[in-house]
Amino acid sequence: MSEGHLPPAGPARLNTSVAHNARVWNYWIGGKDNYEVDQQVGEQVAGMFPVIRAVARADRDFLGRAVRFLAGERGIRQFLDIGTGLPTADNTHEMAQHIAPESRVVYVDNDPIVLVHARSLLTSSPEGVTDYIDADVRDPDAIMQRAAETLDLTRPVALMMLGILNFVLDTAEARDIVRRLTATLPAGSHLALTHPTYDADVGGEGNVAAMEFWNAHATPPITARGREEIAGFLEGLEPVEPGLVPCSQWRAESAPAAPVPQFGAVAVKP
């Protein structure tokens, strides 16, 4: 276990007067690490966009299937999880190390509430390693420099970017972030991502008003994107079957799975 990058836990940056994404998301999936303001905003958004709880659960289930696929079928032993969110059950390191105890996992987030709880992420099998980096997704060079202290970047890495690029409001900037991150990784590395959409064919039209409300009453601001924009994040990579689909349907373990307005994909760097 490594704790070299983790600053002392504390409330210095924690603002409990404004709803925060990490805490509201935690509320939607049934967690307890949230406050009344988060619950109020969460209920308002759910009233405007009732499918949001299904989206939250589907996103979490996608994480489990993706990690099991990457560690099991693809033999990945290194994971870089950017936009970690609050610790719950079945975190990336727990699932990866259940399959391969020697797995090395680095978490990255800059949410103050996540930082406060991050020490619970720093558990590991005796054979493996976990670490936590307090950093912003908009600084990929710093992330990779720090990650290289724990991960061997000459060997394949699974880059996990679930529900994080939607906080980068400029699409060109978001695409550049993905390019810079994947450029540092060797062939055989994988990108797993999820992203909300406003596409009507998967029920995303309600996202527009719900996100407008969110951006006026909570932090950080968020955006949805269309299928083609999200597919652009996979440029230069080879999508694994079934490609870019609603995350509830990506290698679903029970069929038929209902679509949710949150796309998911796993792609490999050739």
GUSEPA-135754 format. One record per residue (C-alpha): residue in three letters; x, y, z. Coordinates in pm, 1 decimal, padded with zeros to 6 digits. Layout:
BEGIN
<site resn="ALA" u="X" v="Y" w="Z"/>
...
# end
This chain:
BEGIN
<site resn="MET" u="00000.0" v="00000.0" w="00000.0"/>
<site resn="SER" u="00126.1" v="00345.5" w="-00085.1"/>
<site resn="GLU" u="00016.6" v="00675.5" w="00067.4"/>
<site resn="GLY" u="00293.7" v="00891.2" w="-00069.0"/>
<site resn="HIS" u="00072.6" v="01123.7" w="-00272.4"/>
<site resn="LEU" u="-00219.3" v="01169.8" w="-00034.0"/>
<site resn="PRO" u="-00238.2" v="01507.8" w="00143.6"/>
<site resn="PRO" u="-00366.9" v="01510.0" w="00501.8"/>
<site resn="ALA" u="-00743.0" v="01463.4" w="00508.6"/>
<site resn="GLY" u="-00935.1" v="01767.0" w="00623.5"/>
<site resn="PRO" u="-01222.4" v="02004.7" w="00550.3"/>
<site resn="ALA" u="-01014.2" v="02288.3" w="00403.4"/>
<site resn="ARG" u="-01177.9" v="02277.9" w="00058.9"/>
<site resn="LEU" u="-01503.5" v="02113.8" w="00162.4"/>
<site resn="ASN" u="-01811.8" v="02332.0" w="00104.8"/>
<site resn="THR" u="-02127.6" v="02171.4" w="00238.2"/>
<site resn="SER" u="-02353.4" v="02465.2" w="00149.8"/>
<site resn="VAL" u="-02358.5" v="02386.6" w="-00223.6"/>
<site resn="ALA" u="-02453.7" v="02052.5" w="-00376.8"/>
<site resn="HIS" u="-02152.6" v="01869.8" w="-00515.1"/>
<site resn="ASN" u="-02149.0" v="01608.3" w="-00786.7"/>
<site resn="ALA" u="-01957.4" v="01342.7" w="-00594.7"/>
<site resn="ARG" u="-02200.8" v="01362.8" w="-00304.6"/>
<site resn="VAL" u="-02517.3" v="01381.7" w="-00517.2"/>
<site resn="TRP" u="-02400.4" v="01082.6" w="-00721.5"/>
<site resn="ASN" u="-02337.3" v="00901.7" w="-00394.8"/>
<site resn="TYR" u="-02694.7" v="00985.0" w="-00290.1"/>
<site resn="TRP" u="-02838.8" v="00850.0" w="-00615.2"/>
<site resn="ILE" u="-02667.1" v="00514.0" w="-00574.9"/>
<site resn="GLY" u="-02782.9" v="00480.2" w="-00215.2"/>
<site resn="GLY" u="-02469.1" v="00595.0" w="-00032.9"/>
<site resn="LYS" u="-02452.8" v="00788.0" w="00293.7"/>
<site resn="ASP" u="-02170.3" v="01033.0" w="00220.6"/>
<site resn="ASN" u="-02392.1" v="01327.8" w="00132.2"/>
<site resn="TYR" u="-02563.7" v="01624.6" w="00295.0"/>
<site resn="GLU" u="-02912.7" v="01771.3" w="00294.7"/>
<site resn="VAL" u="-02826.5" v="02014.0" w="00016.0"/>
<site resn="ASP" u="-02708.3" v="01723.4" w="-00198.8"/>
<site resn="GLN" u="-03027.1" v="01530.7" w="-00129.4"/>
<site resn="GLN" u="-03243.7" v="01830.8" w="-00216.4"/>
<site resn="VAL" u="-03071.5" v="01893.6" w="-00547.9"/>
<site resn="GLY" u="-03061.1" v="01521.1" w="-00618.0"/>
<site resn="GLU" u="-03436.4" v="01494.4" w="-00566.0"/>
<site resn="GLN" u="-03503.5" v="01797.2" w="-00783.8"/>
<site resn="VAL" u="-03292.1" v="01658.1" w="-01068.3"/>
<site resn="ALA" u="-03454.1" v="01316.4" w="-01029.1"/>
<site resn="GLY" u="-03795.5" v="01480.3" w="-01049.3"/>
<site resn="MET" u="-03700.8" v="01649.0" w="-01374.8"/>
<site resn="PHE" u="-03512.0" v="01348.1" w="-01511.1"/>
<site resn="PRO" u="-03643.3" v="01033.3" w="-01337.9"/>
<site resn="VAL" u="-03403.9" v="00799.5" w="-01516.3"/>
<site resn="ILE" u="-03102.0" v="00952.9" w="-01342.9"/>
<site resn="ARG" u="-03094.9" v="00690.0" w="-01066.9"/>
<site resn="ALA" u="-03096.1" v="00415.3" w="-01329.3"/>
<site resn="VAL" u="-02811.5" v="00598.4" w="-01503.0"/>
<site resn="ALA" u="-02610.5" v="00609.5" w="-01180.1"/>
<site resn="ARG" u="-02662.2" v="00238.9" w="-01116.1"/>
<site resn="ALA" u="-02586.6" v="00148.2" w="-01478.5"/>
<site resn="ASP" u="-02265.3" v="00349.1" w="-01470.6"/>
<site resn="ARG" u="-02153.6" v="00169.9" w="-01155.2"/>
<site resn="ASP" u="-02242.3" v="-00168.6" w="-01302.6"/>
<site resn="PHE" u="-02047.3" v="-00079.9" w="-01618.3"/>
<site resn="LEU" u="-01741.2" v="-00016.8" w="-01402.3"/>
<site resn="GLY" u="-01765.5" v="-00366.6" w="-01261.1"/>
<site resn="ARG" u="-01806.9" v="-00534.7" w="-01599.1"/>
<site resn="ALA" u="-01527.7" v="-00328.4" w="-01754.7"/>
<site resn="VAL" u="-01278.1" v="-00401.2" w="-01476.2"/>
<site resn="ARG" u="-01360.1" v="-00771.2" w="-01479.8"/>
<site resn="PHE" u="-01319.3" v="-00777.8" w="-01858.6"/>
<site resn="LEU" u="-00991.0" v="-00586.9" w="-01850.3"/>
<site resn="ALA" u="-00836.6" v="-00781.6" w="-01563.6"/>
<site resn="GLY" u="-00984.3" v="-01115.9" w="-01662.6"/>
<site resn="GLU" u="-01006.1" v="-01142.8" w="-02041.2"/>
<site resn="ARG" u="-00742.6" v="-00884.8" w="-02133.6"/>
<site resn="GLY" u="-00493.6" v="-00954.4" w="-01854.1"/>
<site resn="ILE" u="-00448.9" v="-00590.0" w="-01755.3"/>
<site resn="ARG" u="-00266.4" v="-00550.1" w="-01425.6"/>
<site resn="GLN" u="-00245.8" v="-00170.0" w="-01403.5"/>
<site resn="PHE" u="-00538.2" v="00071.3" w="-01370.2"/>
<site resn="LEU" u="-00545.6" v="00451.0" w="-01375.9"/>
<site resn="ASP" u="-00890.4" v="00561.2" w="-01255.4"/>
<site resn="ILE" u="-00947.9" v="00933.6" w="-01320.8"/>
<site resn="GLY" u="-01255.7" v="01085.5" w="-01162.4"/>
<site resn="THR" u="-01271.4" v="00828.2" w="-00888.8"/>
<site resn="GLY" u="-01575.1" v="00951.1" w="-00700.9"/>
<site resn="LEU" u="-01661.1" v="00859.8" w="-00345.2"/>
<site resn="PRO" u="-01554.1" v="00514.0" w="-00228.9"/>
<site resn="THR" u="-01835.1" v="00259.3" w="-00217.7"/>
<site resn="ALA" u="-01842.8" v="-00117.9" w="-00246.7"/>
<site resn="ASP" u="-01663.6" v="-00284.5" w="-00537.8"/>
<site resn="ASN" u="-01413.0" v="-00011.9" w="-00612.6"/>
<site resn="THR" u="-01171.1" v="-00057.3" w="-00901.2"/>
<site resn="HIS" u="-00885.5" v="-00192.1" w="-00690.2"/>
<site resn="GLU" u="-01110.8" v="-00438.2" w="-00508.8"/>
<site resn="MET" u="-01244.5" v="-00589.0" w="-00829.8"/>
<site resn="ALA" u="-00910.4" v="-00590.5" w="-01010.8"/>
<site resn="GLN" u="-00721.7" v="-00741.8" w="-00717.4"/>
<site resn="HIS" u="-00992.2" v="-01001.4" w="-00664.5"/>
<site resn="ILE" u="-00905.7" v="-01132.9" w="-01010.7"/>
<site resn="ALA" u="-00533.7" v="-01054.2" w="-01000.2"/>
<site resn="PRO" u="-00399.3" v="-00971.2" w="-00652.4"/>
<site resn="GLU" u="-00084.4" v="-00819.0" w="-00800.8"/>
<site resn="SER" u="-00281.0" v="-00541.7" w="-00975.0"/>
<site resn="ARG" u="-00160.9" v="-00185.0" w="-00926.2"/>
<site resn="VAL" u="-00427.5" v="00086.9" w="-00913.2"/>
<site resn="VAL" u="-00388.9" v="00464.1" w="-00906.7"/>
<site resn="TYR" u="-00692.8" v="00680.7" w="-00832.4"/>
<site resn="VAL" u="-00711.3" v="01044.6" w="-00943.6"/>
<site resn="ASP" u="-00962.3" v="01305.6" w="-00830.4"/>
<site resn="ASN" u="-00969.3" v="01666.0" w="-00716.3"/>
<site resn="ASP" u="-01311.4" v="01669.2" w="-00549.4"/>
<site resn="PRO" u="-01263.5" v="01783.3" w="-00188.6"/>
<site resn="ILE" u="-01516.8" v="01534.5" w="-00051.8"/>
<site resn="VAL" u="-01338.0" v="01250.8" w="-00233.1"/>
<site resn="LEU" u="-01006.6" v="01364.9" w="-00087.5"/>
<site resn="VAL" u="-01151.8" v="01350.1" w="00262.6"/>
<site resn="HIS" u="-01258.8" v="00989.5" w="00208.3"/>
<site resn="ALA" u="-00966.3" v="00881.7" w="-00008.1"/>
<site resn="ARG" u="-00781.2" v="00694.0" w="00262.5"/>
<site resn="SER" u="-01044.2" v="00421.1" w="00244.7"/>
<site resn="LEU" u="-00934.5" v="00367.0" w="-00116.5"/>
<site resn="LEU" u="-00576.7" v="00306.1" w="-00009.4"/>
<site resn="THR" u="-00621.9" v="-00057.4" w="00077.3"/>
<site resn="SER" u="-00457.8" v="-00327.1" w="-00123.5"/>
<site resn="SER" u="-00388.4" v="-00695.5" w="-00143.8"/>
<site resn="PRO" u="-00041.4" v="-00772.7" w="-00010.9"/>
<site resn="GLU" u="00075.2" v="-00843.9" w="-00365.6"/>
<site resn="GLY" u="-00067.5" v="-00526.2" w="-00520.3"/>
<site resn="VAL" u="-00050.4" v="-00149.7" w="-00476.2"/>
<site resn="THR" u="-00305.3" v="00131.0" w="-00460.3"/>
<site resn="ASP" u="-00234.5" v="00502.4" w="-00464.1"/>
<site resn="TYR" u="-00429.4" v="00829.3" w="-00478.7"/>
<site resn="ILE" u="-00338.2" v="01147.7" w="-00663.7"/>
<site resn="ASP" u="-00511.4" v="01478.3" w="-00587.8"/>
<site resn="ALA" u="-00513.0" v="01627.4" w="-00938.4"/>
<site resn="ASP" u="-00739.1" v="01776.8" w="-01204.5"/>
<site resn="VAL" u="-00823.6" v="01591.9" w="-01525.4"/>
<site resn="ARG" u="-00732.9" v="01910.8" w="-01711.9"/>
<site resn="ASP" u="-00366.5" v="01857.2" w="-01621.3"/>
<site resn="PRO" u="-00291.2" v="01523.3" w="-01791.0"/>
<site resn="ASP" u="00084.1" v="01578.1" w="-01792.1"/>
<site resn="ALA" u="00093.9" v="01611.7" w="-01413.8"/>
<site resn="ILE" u="-00132.4" v="01308.6" w="-01374.6"/>
<site resn="MET" u="00089.3" v="01087.8" w="-01586.7"/>
<site resn="GLN" u="00407.3" v="01212.0" w="-01420.9"/>
<site resn="ARG" u="00268.4" v="01122.4" w="-01079.0"/>
<site resn="ALA" u="00112.5" v="00796.1" w="-01197.2"/>
<site resn="ALA" u="00450.5" v="00684.0" w="-01331.9"/>
<site resn="GLU" u="00575.5" v="00666.0" w="-00973.7"/>
<site resn="THR" u="00336.7" v="00374.1" w="-00912.5"/>
<site resn="LEU" u="00260.9" v="00233.8" w="-01258.3"/>
<site resn="ASP" u="00505.0" v="00098.3" w="-01515.9"/>
<site resn="LEU" u="00409.7" v="00299.1" w="-01823.3"/>
<site resn="THR" u="00601.9" v="00062.6" w="-02049.5"/>
<site resn="ARG" u="00335.2" v="-00199.4" w="-01977.9"/>
<site resn="PRO" u="-00036.5" v="-00182.6" w="-02067.0"/>
<site resn="VAL" u="-00259.7" v="00029.5" w="-01847.9"/>
<site resn="ALA" u="-00638.7" v="00049.7" w="-01826.3"/>
<site resn="LEU" u="-00734.2" v="00417.6" w="-01827.9"/>
<site resn="MET" u="-01072.7" v="00449.9" w="-01656.1"/>
<site resn="MET" u="-01261.5" v="00772.8" w="-01734.4"/>
<site resn="LEU" u="-01616.1" v="00710.7" w="-01616.9"/>
<site resn="GLY" u="-01836.1" v="01019.4" w="-01599.7"/>
<site resn="ILE" u="-01545.2" v="01264.2" w="-01597.6"/>
<site resn="LEU" u="-01518.7" v="01417.0" w="-01945.5"/>
<site resn="ASN" u="-01866.7" v="01566.0" w="-01904.7"/>
<site resn="PHE" u="-01707.9" v="01811.1" w="-01658.4"/>
<site resn="VAL" u="-01477.0" v="01939.7" w="-01932.5"/>
<site resn="LEU" u="-01722.6" v="02169.9" w="-02106.3"/>
<site resn="ASP" u="-01516.9" v="02236.2" w="-02419.2"/>
<site resn="THR" u="-01523.8" v="01929.3" w="-02644.8"/>
<site resn="ALA" u="-01195.5" v="02012.6" w="-02816.4"/>
<site resn="GLU" u="-01024.7" v="02038.8" w="-02478.0"/>
<site resn="ALA" u="-01179.1" v="01708.7" w="-02365.2"/>
<site resn="ARG" u="-01055.2" v="01533.2" w="-02679.5"/>
<site resn="ASP" u="-00707.3" v="01678.9" w="-02630.4"/>
<site resn="ILE" u="-00700.7" v="01549.5" w="-02272.7"/>
<site resn="VAL" u="-00779.9" v="01196.5" w="-02389.1"/>
<site resn="ARG" u="-00518.7" v="01216.8" w="-02666.5"/>
<site resn="ARG" u="-00249.4" v="01335.0" w="-02426.5"/>
<site resn="LEU" u="-00329.1" v="01065.7" w="-02172.2"/>
<site resn="THR" u="-00340.3" v="00779.5" w="-02421.2"/>
<site resn="ALA" u="-00028.3" v="00904.0" w="-02601.8"/>
<site resn="THR" u="00169.0" v="00830.9" w="-02285.4"/>
<site resn="LEU" u="00046.3" v="00471.1" w="-02270.6"/>
<site resn="PRO" u="00191.9" v="00175.5" w="-02463.8"/>
<site resn="ALA" u="00012.9" v="-00039.7" w="-02719.3"/>
<site resn="GLY" u="-00223.9" v="-00283.4" w="-02554.7"/>
<site resn="SER" u="-00350.0" v="-00022.4" w="-02310.9"/>
<site resn="HIS" u="-00726.1" v="00031.8" w="-02290.7"/>
<site resn="LEU" u="-00956.4" v="00327.2" w="-02238.5"/>
<site resn="ALA" u="-01288.6" v="00270.4" w="-02061.1"/>
<site resn="LEU" u="-01525.7" v="00566.6" w="-02055.6"/>
<site resn="THR" u="-01884.7" v="00663.8" w="-01988.9"/>
<site resn="HIS" u="-02050.5" v="00993.0" w="-02077.2"/>
<site resn="PRO" u="-02405.8" v="01133.8" w="-02050.7"/>
<site resn="THR" u="-02595.3" v="01214.5" w="-02368.2"/>
<site resn="TYR" u="-02894.7" v="01420.4" w="-02472.9"/>
<site resn="ASP" u="-02966.8" v="01187.8" w="-02769.6"/>
<site resn="ALA" u="-03340.2" v="01124.3" w="-02779.4"/>
<site resn="ASP" u="-03312.0" v="00768.8" w="-02912.3"/>
<site resn="VAL" u="-03177.2" v="00658.0" w="-02572.6"/>
<site resn="GLY" u="-03398.8" v="00885.4" w="-02362.5"/>
<site resn="GLY" u="-03153.4" v="01169.5" w="-02319.2"/>
<site resn="GLU" u="-03372.9" v="01464.4" w="-02410.6"/>
<site resn="GLY" u="-03455.3" v="01524.5" w="-02042.4"/>
<site resn="ASN" u="-03085.6" v="01580.3" w="-01972.8"/>
<site resn="VAL" u="-03100.9" v="01931.9" w="-02119.1"/>
<site resn="ALA" u="-03331.1" v="02091.2" w="-01858.5"/>
<site resn="ALA" u="-03190.0" v="01879.5" w="-01574.8"/>
<site resn="MET" u="-02834.8" v="01991.5" w="-01651.9"/>
<site resn="GLU" u="-02943.4" v="02355.0" w="-01676.6"/>
<site resn="PHE" u="-03089.7" v="02323.9" w="-01327.4"/>
<site resn="TRP" u="-02775.0" v="02147.8" w="-01205.7"/>
<site resn="ASN" u="-02543.7" v="02413.6" w="-01343.4"/>
<site resn="ALA" u="-02747.5" v="02685.1" w="-01168.2"/>
<site resn="HIS" u="-02762.6" v="02513.0" w="-00828.1"/>
<site resn="ALA" u="-02467.2" v="02274.5" w="-00793.9"/>
<site resn="THR" u="-02101.5" v="02227.9" w="-00873.3"/>
<site resn="PRO" u="-01907.0" v="02155.7" w="-01085.2"/>
<site resn="PRO" u="-02087.1" v="02244.5" w="-01411.3"/>
<site resn="ILE" u="-02164.9" v="01958.6" w="-01647.2"/>
<site resn="THR" u="-02252.3" v="01896.6" w="-02011.0"/>
<site resn="ALA" u="-02398.4" v="01614.6" w="-02216.6"/>
<site resn="ARG" u="-02285.9" v="01527.7" w="-02569.1"/>
<site resn="GLY" u="-02416.9" v="01345.2" w="-02872.2"/>
<site resn="ARG" u="-02305.0" v="01001.3" w="-02979.7"/>
<site resn="GLU" u="-02071.6" v="01132.3" w="-03250.6"/>
<site resn="GLU" u="-01898.9" v="01374.3" w="-03013.4"/>
<site resn="ILE" u="-01846.4" v="01099.4" w="-02757.7"/>
<site resn="ALA" u="-01721.3" v="00862.2" w="-03027.6"/>
<site resn="GLY" u="-01457.1" v="01125.5" w="-03105.0"/>
<site resn="PHE" u="-01290.8" v="01049.4" w="-02771.9"/>
<site resn="LEU" u="-01207.8" v="00703.5" w="-02909.1"/>
<site resn="GLU" u="-01023.7" v="00836.6" w="-03214.0"/>
<site resn="GLY" u="-00707.9" v="00636.2" w="-03280.7"/>
<site resn="LEU" u="-00826.3" v="00349.1" w="-03062.5"/>
<site resn="GLU" u="-01000.5" v="00024.6" w="-03155.0"/>
<site resn="PRO" u="-01337.1" v="-00018.7" w="-02978.0"/>
<site resn="VAL" u="-01401.8" v="-00354.8" w="-02818.0"/>
<site resn="GLU" u="-01734.8" v="-00515.3" w="-02911.8"/>
<site resn="PRO" u="-02011.0" v="-00400.9" w="-02883.5"/>
<site resn="GLY" u="-01853.5" v="-00056.3" w="-02932.4"/>
<site resn="LEU" u="-02011.0" v="00265.4" w="-02807.3"/>
<site resn="VAL" u="-02352.2" v="00177.4" w="-02663.4"/>
<site resn="PRO" u="-02565.6" v="00278.5" w="-02364.4"/>
<site resn="CYS" u="-02350.0" v="00172.0" w="-02071.1"/>
<site resn="SER" u="-02631.0" v="-00049.7" w="-01939.3"/>
<site resn="GLN" u="-02600.6" v="-00257.8" w="-02256.8"/>
<site resn="TRP" u="-02221.7" v="-00289.7" w="-02276.1"/>
<site resn="ARG" u="-02161.9" v="-00663.8" w="-02234.2"/>
<site resn="ALA" u="-02474.0" v="-00678.7" w="-02019.0"/>
<site resn="GLU" u="-02489.6" v="-00985.9" w="-01800.6"/>
<site resn="SER" u="-02869.5" v="-01005.7" w="-01825.1"/>
<site resn="ALA" u="-03072.5" v="-00946.5" w="-02139.3"/>
<site resn="PRO" u="-03247.7" v="-00752.1" w="-02258.9"/>
<site resn="ALA" u="-03098.8" v="-00453.2" w="-02078.6"/>
<site resn="ALA" u="-03288.0" v="-00125.6" w="-02109.3"/>
<site resn="PRO" u="-03087.9" v="00161.2" w="-02259.5"/>
<site resn="VAL" u="-02992.0" v="00460.1" w="-02045.3"/>
<site resn="PRO" u="-02880.6" v="00804.4" w="-02170.0"/>
<site resn="GLN" u="-02519.7" v="00738.4" w="-02074.4"/>
<site resn="PHE" u="-02290.1" v="00591.9" w="-02336.9"/>
<site resn="GLY" u="-02011.0" v="00354.4" w="-02247.1"/>
<site resn="ALA" u="-01723.4" v="00195.8" w="-02434.8"/>
<site resn="VAL" u="-01392.5" v="00017.2" w="-02393.9"/>
<site resn="ALA" u="-01124.7" v="00061.6" w="-02662.0"/>
<site resn="VAL" u="-00770.0" v="-00064.6" w="-02703.6"/>
<site resn="LYS" u="-00464.7" v="00124.6" w="-02822.3"/>
<site resn="PRO" u="-00321.3" v="-00064.3" w="-03121.0"/>
# end
